[in-house]
Amino acid sequence: MRRLIVQSFLTLDGVMQAPGGPGEDDDGGFAYGGWSVNYWDERMGEVMDRSMGRPFDLVLGRRTYDIFAAHWPRATEEMGAKPLNDATKYVASRSRPDLAWRNSVLIEGDVAEGVAALKQGDGPELQVHGSGNLIQTLMRAGLVDEYRLWIFPVVVGSGKRLFAEGTVASGLTQVDSQVSTTGVVMGTYLPAGEIPLGSFALE
């Protein structure tokens, strides 16, 4: 069985929109594209190399696929380009887009059912990058096995959030955490079921 990993860059207030550059995604008038760029250091590069150095395939929403496909096939010398270009890209879309990026496959029919079927097959882990709407669908279906979340010390106030309104409430267990020299917290979390609720008593 294949594991499904959500890998996301987040601001301190939970926004995942357009971390890489001003023109990446200005949907909704988002004006802070590129908020992650000035925080990168060697430690983050090492952690990213380990994550990208293991075999993986991608599960992407249509918008993220289009952003990636417009960049990575032409940026072959950048860090991470080869594994992204070599990976099989499974794409969720309500239409039938022209998937010109090498090794791209449309998820046919119901997305949750299609991803569940992928998880039952053989192959490397499945990584989801970006793709906020798709992630909401996968979370509601209980298909996420792990979250690799990098939380940057910046607040933008608005934008698309990973855990958006309507996210199913649940607990998480942190299994790894590292901090960059620039204050980026790189955490790994596993779903832990229902939120444990209790009472707090003052003596």
Secondary structure, DSSP 8 states (H G I E B T S, - for coil): ---EEEEEEEETT-B-S--S-TTS--GGG---TTTTGGG--HHHHHHHHHHHHS-EEEEEEHHHHHHHHHHGGG-TTSTTHHHHHHS-EEEE-SS-----STTEEE--S-HHHHHHHHHHSSSSEEEEES-HHHHHHHHHTT---EEEEEEES---S-S-BTT-TT-----EEEEEEEE-TT--EEEEEEE-SS---------
